[in-house]
Amino acid sequence: MSMDPKNVVHGILAEDLEVDPAEITDSALLRTLELDSLAIAELIVRIKEETGVDLGGEETRIADLTVGDVVSLAGSGLEAA
């Protein structure tokens, strides 16, 4: 697969969850992007739809992760696939 996890995650945040692209940096915590629990759940579902990577096990702590952390998790799942 030649899918770039960074583009996928950034695209979902900007397009699906309407986060200002200027706020989407690798060091931004998801909770500082004003994502509620429903948006977090949607992010997890959309990542799985786009990449096949299931981050459901991270749902309880994902708001405390940075965008870069989520990209890394999605990328490591893609590499394992």
Backbone atoms as SQL, in Angstrom:
CREATE TABLE atoms (id INTEGER PRIMARY KEY, chain TEXT, resi INTEGER, resn TEXT, atom TEXT, x REAL, y REAL, z REAL);
INSERT INTO atoms VALUES
  (1, 'A', 1, 'MET', 'N', 0.827, -1.181, 0.000),
  (2, 'A', 1, 'MET', 'CA', 0.000, 0.000, 0.000),
  (3, 'A', 1, 'MET', 'C', 0.874, 1.250, 0.000),
  (4, 'A', 2, 'SER', 'N', 0.546, 2.203, -0.821),
  (5, 'A', 2, 'SER', 'CA', 1.328, 3.423, -0.883),
  (6, 'A', 2, 'SER', 'C', 0.590, 4.586, -0.217),
  (7, 'A', 3, 'MET', 'N', -0.297, 4.275, 0.700),
  (8, 'A', 3, 'MET', 'CA', -1.088, 5.285, 1.373),
  (9, 'A', 3, 'MET', 'C', -0.227, 6.012, 2.415),
  (10, 'A', 4, 'ASP', 'N', -0.280, 7.336, 2.409),
  (11, 'A', 4, 'ASP', 'CA', 0.480, 8.124, 3.374),
  (12, 'A', 4, 'ASP', 'C', -0.415, 8.393, 4.584),
  (13, 'A', 5, 'PRO', 'N', -0.078, 7.803, 5.744),
  (14, 'A', 5, 'PRO', 'CA', -0.942, 7.966, 6.910),
  (15, 'A', 5, 'PRO', 'C', -1.088, 9.426, 7.352),
  (16, 'A', 6, 'LYS', 'N', -0.062, 10.232, 7.143),
  (17, 'A', 6, 'LYS', 'CA', -0.151, 11.643, 7.531),
  (18, 'A', 6, 'LYS', 'C', -1.227, 12.353, 6.707),
  (19, 'A', 7, 'ASN', 'N', -1.227, 12.119, 5.395),
  (20, 'A', 7, 'ASN', 'CA', -2.235, 12.736, 4.537),
  (21, 'A', 7, 'ASN', 'C', -3.632, 12.257, 4.908),
  (22, 'A', 8, 'VAL', 'N', -3.756, 10.970, 5.231),
  (23, 'A', 8, 'VAL', 'CA', -5.060, 10.409, 5.606),
  (24, 'A', 8, 'VAL', 'C', -5.576, 11.074, 6.879),
  (25, 'A', 9, 'VAL', 'N', -4.758, 11.089, 7.926),
  (26, 'A', 9, 'VAL', 'CA', -5.187, 11.652, 9.210),
  (27, 'A', 9, 'VAL', 'C', -5.466, 13.147, 9.080),
  (28, 'A', 10, 'HIS', 'N', -4.569, 13.875, 8.443),
  (29, 'A', 10, 'HIS', 'CA', -4.773, 15.323, 8.265),
  (30, 'A', 10, 'HIS', 'C', -6.033, 15.589, 7.446),
  (31, 'A', 11, 'GLY', 'N', -6.252, 14.782, 6.406),
  (32, 'A', 11, 'GLY', 'CA', -7.431, 14.950, 5.568),
  (33, 'A', 11, 'GLY', 'C', -8.721, 14.713, 6.325),
  (34, 'A', 12, 'ILE', 'N', -8.752, 13.670, 7.139),
  (35, 'A', 12, 'ILE', 'CA', -9.948, 13.378, 7.938),
  (36, 'A', 12, 'ILE', 'C', -10.219, 14.522, 8.908),
  (37, 'A', 13, 'LEU', 'N', -9.172, 14.990, 9.585),
  (38, 'A', 13, 'LEU', 'CA', -9.355, 16.084, 10.547),
  (39, 'A', 13, 'LEU', 'C', -9.879, 17.341, 9.861),
  (40, 'A', 14, 'ALA', 'N', -9.293, 17.698, 8.722),
  (41, 'A', 14, 'ALA', 'CA', -9.656, 18.941, 8.045),
  (42, 'A', 14, 'ALA', 'C', -10.997, 18.835, 7.321),
  (43, 'A', 15, 'GLU', 'N', -11.185, 17.756, 6.578),
  (44, 'A', 15, 'GLU', 'CA', -12.359, 17.655, 5.715),
  (45, 'A', 15, 'GLU', 'C', -13.579, 17.106, 6.437),
  (46, 'A', 16, 'ASP', 'N', -13.419, 16.014, 7.177),
  (47, 'A', 16, 'ASP', 'CA', -14.565, 15.374, 7.824),
  (48, 'A', 16, 'ASP', 'C', -14.928, 16.037, 9.150),
  (49, 'A', 17, 'LEU', 'N', -13.906, 16.429, 9.907),
  (50, 'A', 17, 'LEU', 'CA', -14.165, 16.966, 11.245),
  (51, 'A', 17, 'LEU', 'C', -14.044, 18.486, 11.302),
  (52, 'A', 18, 'GLU', 'N', -13.770, 19.101, 10.155),
  (53, 'A', 18, 'GLU', 'CA', -13.748, 20.555, 10.005),
  (54, 'A', 18, 'GLU', 'C', -12.803, 21.281, 10.964),
  (55, 'A', 19, 'VAL', 'N', -11.640, 20.667, 11.194),
  (56, 'A', 19, 'VAL', 'CA', -10.594, 21.311, 11.985),
  (57, 'A', 19, 'VAL', 'C', -9.832, 22.250, 11.043),
  (58, 'A', 20, 'ASP', 'N', -9.514, 23.433, 11.526),
  (59, 'A', 20, 'ASP', 'CA', -8.742, 24.401, 10.735),
  (60, 'A', 20, 'ASP', 'C', -7.391, 23.779, 10.380),
  (61, 'A', 21, 'PRO', 'N', -7.077, 23.654, 9.091),
  (62, 'A', 21, 'PRO', 'CA', -5.804, 23.035, 8.687),
  (63, 'A', 21, 'PRO', 'C', -4.583, 23.680, 9.334),
  (64, 'A', 22, 'ALA', 'N', -4.648, 24.964, 9.651),
  (65, 'A', 22, 'ALA', 'CA', -3.516, 25.648, 10.291),
  (66, 'A', 22, 'ALA', 'C', -3.262, 25.114, 11.702),
  (67, 'A', 23, 'GLU', 'N', -4.280, 24.510, 12.320),
  (68, 'A', 23, 'GLU', 'CA', -4.138, 23.975, 13.674),
  (69, 'A', 23, 'GLU', 'C', -3.636, 22.530, 13.681),
  (70, 'A', 24, 'ILE', 'N', -3.625, 21.896, 12.522),
  (71, 'A', 24, 'ILE', 'CA', -3.242, 20.485, 12.440),
  (72, 'A', 24, 'ILE', 'C', -1.730, 20.384, 12.263),
  (73, 'A', 25, 'THR', 'N', -1.047, 20.221, 13.391),
  (74, 'A', 25, 'THR', 'CA', 0.398, 20.031, 13.382),
  (75, 'A', 25, 'THR', 'C', 0.707, 18.724, 14.102),
  (76, 'A', 26, 'ASP', 'N', 1.874, 18.172, 13.865),
  (77, 'A', 26, 'ASP', 'CA', 2.231, 16.905, 14.505),
  (78, 'A', 26, 'ASP', 'C', 2.229, 17.006, 16.024),
  (79, 'A', 27, 'SER', 'N', 2.479, 18.198, 16.569),
  (80, 'A', 27, 'SER', 'CA', 2.558, 18.348, 18.023),
  (81, 'A', 27, 'SER', 'C', 1.225, 18.744, 18.663),
  (82, 'A', 28, 'ALA', 'N', 0.183, 18.972, 17.861),
  (83, 'A', 28, 'ALA', 'CA', -1.121, 19.379, 18.411),
  (84, 'A', 28, 'ALA', 'C', -1.803, 18.194, 19.075),
  (85, 'A', 29, 'LEU', 'N', -2.217, 18.390, 20.333),
  (86, 'A', 29, 'LEU', 'CA', -2.992, 17.360, 21.021),
  (87, 'A', 29, 'LEU', 'C', -4.402, 17.349, 20.448),
  (88, 'A', 30, 'LEU', 'N', -4.954, 16.160, 20.271),
  (89, 'A', 30, 'LEU', 'CA', -6.306, 16.080, 19.709),
  (90, 'A', 30, 'LEU', 'C', -7.302, 16.849, 20.571),
  (91, 'A', 31, 'ARG', 'N', -7.121, 16.804, 21.900),
  (92, 'A', 31, 'ARG', 'CA', -8.091, 17.510, 22.750),
  (93, 'A', 31, 'ARG', 'C', -8.017, 19.026, 22.567),
  (94, 'A', 32, 'THR', 'N', -6.880, 19.561, 22.126),
  (95, 'A', 32, 'THR', 'CA', -6.792, 21.002, 21.893),
  (96, 'A', 32, 'THR', 'C', -7.425, 21.406, 20.568),
  (97, 'A', 33, 'LEU', 'N', -7.769, 20.416, 19.742),
  (98, 'A', 33, 'LEU', 'CA', -8.438, 20.692, 18.475),
  (99, 'A', 33, 'LEU', 'C', -9.959, 20.731, 18.650),
  (100, 'A', 34, 'GLU', 'N', -10.396, 20.718, 19.897),
  (101, 'A', 34, 'GLU', 'CA', -11.819, 20.815, 20.252),
  (102, 'A', 34, 'GLU', 'C', -12.649, 19.690, 19.654),
  (103, 'A', 35, 'LEU', 'N', -12.107, 18.482, 19.701),
  (104, 'A', 35, 'LEU', 'CA', -12.841, 17.310, 19.241),
  (105, 'A', 35, 'LEU', 'C', -13.565, 16.685, 20.424),
  (106, 'A', 36, 'ASP', 'N', -14.883, 16.556, 20.312),
  (107, 'A', 36, 'ASP', 'CA', -15.633, 15.901, 21.388),
  (108, 'A', 36, 'ASP', 'C', -15.548, 14.384, 21.202),
  (109, 'A', 37, 'SER', 'N', -16.175, 13.635, 22.105),
  (110, 'A', 37, 'SER', 'CA', -16.064, 12.173, 22.051),
  (111, 'A', 37, 'SER', 'C', -16.658, 11.605, 20.766),
  (112, 'A', 38, 'LEU', 'N', -17.696, 12.217, 20.247),
  (113, 'A', 38, 'LEU', 'CA', -18.276, 11.757, 18.987),
  (114, 'A', 38, 'LEU', 'C', -17.298, 11.972, 17.822),
  (115, 'A', 39, 'ALA', 'N', -16.623, 13.117, 17.814),
  (116, 'A', 39, 'ALA', 'CA', -15.639, 13.396, 16.771),
  (117, 'A', 39, 'ALA', 'C', -14.452, 12.436, 16.866),
  (118, 'A', 40, 'ILE', 'N', -14.041, 12.111, 18.087),
  (119, 'A', 40, 'ILE', 'CA', -12.945, 11.151, 18.285),
  (120, 'A', 40, 'ILE', 'C', -13.354, 9.792, 17.726),
  (121, 'A', 41, 'ALA', 'N', -14.586, 9.371, 18.029),
  (122, 'A', 41, 'ALA', 'CA', -15.083, 8.094, 17.519),
  (123, 'A', 41, 'ALA', 'C', -15.128, 8.114, 15.991),
  (124, 'A', 42, 'GLU', 'N', -15.577, 9.229, 15.420),
  (125, 'A', 42, 'GLU', 'CA', -15.621, 9.341, 13.959),
  (126, 'A', 42, 'GLU', 'C', -14.222, 9.277, 13.357),
  (127, 'A', 43, 'LEU', 'N', -13.257, 9.917, 14.014),
  (128, 'A', 43, 'LEU', 'CA', -11.869, 9.872, 13.544),
  (129, 'A', 43, 'LEU', 'C', -11.377, 8.429, 13.491),
  (130, 'A', 44, 'ILE', 'N', -11.645, 7.672, 14.537),
  (131, 'A', 44, 'ILE', 'CA', -11.207, 6.274, 14.605),
  (132, 'A', 44, 'ILE', 'C', -11.853, 5.454, 13.489),
  (133, 'A', 45, 'VAL', 'N', -13.162, 5.650, 13.295),
  (134, 'A', 45, 'VAL', 'CA', -13.878, 4.923, 12.238),
  (135, 'A', 45, 'VAL', 'C', -13.348, 5.296, 10.858),
  (136, 'A', 46, 'ARG', 'N', -13.145, 6.579, 10.620),
  (137, 'A', 46, 'ARG', 'CA', -12.671, 7.044, 9.311),
  (138, 'A', 46, 'ARG', 'C', -11.254, 6.535, 9.018),
  (139, 'A', 47, 'ILE', 'N', -10.391, 6.509, 10.041),
  (140, 'A', 47, 'ILE', 'CA', -9.042, 5.962, 9.837),
  (141, 'A', 47, 'ILE', 'C', -9.143, 4.489, 9.438),
  (142, 'A', 48, 'LYS', 'N', -10.028, 3.758, 10.103),
  (143, 'A', 48, 'LYS', 'CA', -10.195, 2.337, 9.759),
  (144, 'A', 48, 'LYS', 'C', -10.730, 2.190, 8.342),
  (145, 'A', 49, 'GLU', 'N', -11.697, 3.025, 7.948),
  (146, 'A', 49, 'GLU', 'CA', -12.250, 2.957, 6.587),
  (147, 'A', 49, 'GLU', 'C', -11.186, 3.267, 5.533),
  (148, 'A', 50, 'GLU', 'N', -10.369, 4.256, 5.812),
  (149, 'A', 50, 'GLU', 'CA', -9.375, 4.700, 4.819),
  (150, 'A', 50, 'GLU', 'C', -8.139, 3.805, 4.759),
  (151, 'A', 51, 'THR', 'N', -7.748, 3.251, 5.909),
  (152, 'A', 51, 'THR', 'CA', -6.474, 2.522, 5.966),
  (153, 'A', 51, 'THR', 'C', -6.610, 1.059, 6.355),
  (154, 'A', 52, 'GLY', 'N', -7.730, 0.694, 6.956),
  (155, 'A', 52, 'GLY', 'CA', -7.878, -0.660, 7.476),
  (156, 'A', 52, 'GLY', 'C', -7.275, -0.826, 8.859),
  (157, 'A', 53, 'VAL', 'N', -6.690, 0.242, 9.399),
  (158, 'A', 53, 'VAL', 'CA', -6.050, 0.199, 10.716),
  (159, 'A', 53, 'VAL', 'C', -7.098, 0.495, 11.783),
  (160, 'A', 54, 'ASP', 'N', -7.232, -0.412, 12.759),
  (161, 'A', 54, 'ASP', 'CA', -8.226, -0.267, 13.825),
  (162, 'A', 54, 'ASP', 'C', -7.572, 0.342, 15.064),
  (163, 'A', 55, 'LEU', 'N', -7.922, 1.593, 15.344),
  (164, 'A', 55, 'LEU', 'CA', -7.403, 2.268, 16.539),
  (165, 'A', 55, 'LEU', 'C', -8.413, 2.246, 17.670),
  (166, 'A', 56, 'GLY', 'N', -9.411, 1.382, 17.588),
  (167, 'A', 56, 'GLY', 'CA', -10.450, 1.292, 18.608),
  (168, 'A', 56, 'GLY', 'C', -9.899, 1.056, 20.008),
  (169, 'A', 57, 'GLY', 'N', -8.797, 0.338, 20.111),
  (170, 'A', 57, 'GLY', 'CA', -8.179, 0.083, 21.406),
  (171, 'A', 57, 'GLY', 'C', -7.570, 1.331, 22.026),
  (172, 'A', 58, 'GLU', 'N', -7.395, 2.366, 21.220),
  (173, 'A', 58, 'GLU', 'CA', -6.803, 3.618, 21.699),
  (174, 'A', 58, 'GLU', 'C', -7.866, 4.657, 22.076),
  (175, 'A', 59, 'GLU', 'N', -9.153, 4.298, 21.923),
  (176, 'A', 59, 'GLU', 'CA', -10.218, 5.284, 22.071),
  (177, 'A', 59, 'GLU', 'C', -10.200, 5.991, 23.421),
  (178, 'A', 60, 'THR', 'N', -9.871, 5.290, 24.493),
  (179, 'A', 60, 'THR', 'CA', -9.909, 5.910, 25.811),
  (180, 'A', 60, 'THR', 'C', -8.788, 6.919, 26.025),
  (181, 'A', 61, 'ARG', 'N', -7.696, 6.797, 25.284),
  (182, 'A', 61, 'ARG', 'CA', -6.576, 7.722, 25.491),
  (183, 'A', 61, 'ARG', 'C', -6.272, 8.596, 24.283),
  (184, 'A', 62, 'ILE', 'N', -7.019, 8.441, 23.203),
  (185, 'A', 62, 'ILE', 'CA', -6.657, 9.111, 21.950),
  (186, 'A', 62, 'ILE', 'C', -6.707, 10.635, 22.058),
  (187, 'A', 63, 'ALA', 'N', -7.589, 11.185, 22.887),
  (188, 'A', 63, 'ALA', 'CA', -7.667, 12.650, 23.020),
  (189, 'A', 63, 'ALA', 'C', -6.380, 13.219, 23.605),
  (190, 'A', 64, 'ASP', 'N', -5.634, 12.388, 24.340),
  (191, 'A', 64, 'ASP', 'CA', -4.380, 12.837, 24.940),
  (192, 'A', 64, 'ASP', 'C', -3.181, 12.615, 24.031),
  (193, 'A', 65, 'LEU', 'N', -3.422, 12.092, 22.833),
  (194, 'A', 65, 'LEU', 'CA', -2.351, 11.880, 21.870),
  (195, 'A', 65, 'LEU', 'C', -2.212, 13.095, 20.965),
  (196, 'A', 66, 'THR', 'N', -1.044, 13.237, 20.390),
  (197, 'A', 66, 'THR', 'CA', -0.849, 14.297, 19.409),
  (198, 'A', 66, 'THR', 'C', -1.268, 13.786, 18.033),
  (199, 'A', 67, 'VAL', 'N', -1.431, 14.703, 17.112),
  (200, 'A', 67, 'VAL', 'CA', -1.721, 14.326, 15.729),
  (201, 'A', 67, 'VAL', 'C', -0.602, 13.419, 15.220),
  (202, 'A', 68, 'GLY', 'N', 0.644, 13.749, 15.553),
  (203, 'A', 68, 'GLY', 'CA', 1.778, 12.924, 15.143),
  (204, 'A', 68, 'GLY', 'C', 1.709, 11.514, 15.698),
  (205, 'A', 69, 'ASP', 'N', 1.242, 11.377, 16.953),
  (206, 'A', 69, 'ASP', 'CA', 1.081, 10.043, 17.550),
  (207, 'A', 69, 'ASP', 'C', 0.063, 9.221, 16.763),
  (208, 'A', 70, 'VAL', 'N', -1.045, 9.854, 16.403),
  (209, 'A', 70, 'VAL', 'CA', -2.101, 9.150, 15.657),
  (210, 'A', 70, 'VAL', 'C', -1.583, 8.745, 14.274),
  (211, 'A', 71, 'VAL', 'N', -0.831, 9.648, 13.642),
  (212, 'A', 71, 'VAL', 'CA', -0.230, 9.323, 12.338),
  (213, 'A', 71, 'VAL', 'C', 0.702, 8.124, 12.483),
  (214, 'A', 72, 'SER', 'N', 1.513, 8.100, 13.538),
  (215, 'A', 72, 'SER', 'CA', 2.435, 6.980, 13.768),
  (216, 'A', 72, 'SER', 'C', 1.688, 5.674, 13.990),
  (217, 'A', 73, 'LEU', 'N', 0.616, 5.730, 14.790),
  (218, 'A', 73, 'LEU', 'CA', -0.186, 4.518, 15.025),
  (219, 'A', 73, 'LEU', 'C', -0.808, 4.016, 13.723),
  (220, 'A', 74, 'ALA', 'N', -1.360, 4.927, 12.950),
  (221, 'A', 74, 'ALA', 'CA', -1.962, 4.542, 11.679),
  (222, 'A', 74, 'ALA', 'C', -0.891, 3.991, 10.740),
  (223, 'A', 75, 'GLY', 'N', 0.273, 4.602, 10.740),
  (224, 'A', 75, 'GLY', 'CA', 1.363, 4.152, 9.877),
  (225, 'A', 75, 'GLY', 'C', 1.912, 2.806, 10.287),
  (226, 'A', 76, 'SER', 'N', 2.041, 2.562, 11.586),
  (227, 'A', 76, 'SER', 'CA', 2.569, 1.280, 12.029),
  (228, 'A', 76, 'SER', 'C', 1.581, 0.164, 11.722),
  (229, 'A', 77, 'GLY', 'N', 0.299, 0.470, 11.797),
  (230, 'A', 77, 'GLY', 'CA', -0.709, -0.504, 11.418),
  (231, 'A', 77, 'GLY', 'C', -0.673, -0.812, 9.944),
  (232, 'A', 78, 'LEU', 'N', -0.412, 0.195, 9.119),
  (233, 'A', 78, 'LEU', 'CA', -0.311, -0.011, 7.675),
  (234, 'A', 78, 'LEU', 'C', 0.897, -0.869, 7.329),
  (235, 'A', 79, 'GLU', 'N', 2.009, -0.634, 8.022),
  (236, 'A', 79, 'GLU', 'CA', 3.226, -1.403, 7.764),
  (237, 'A', 79, 'GLU', 'C', 3.036, -2.864, 8.122),
  (238, 'A', 80, 'ALA', 'N', 2.233, -3.103, 9.186),
  (239, 'A', 80, 'ALA', 'CA', 1.996, -4.474, 9.626),
  (240, 'A', 80, 'ALA', 'C', 1.039, -5.206, 8.697),
  (241, 'A', 81, 'ALA', 'N', 0.253, -4.447, 7.930),
  (242, 'A', 81, 'ALA', 'CA', -0.773, -5.058, 7.074),
  (243, 'A', 81, 'ALA', 'C', -0.172, -5.734, 5.869);
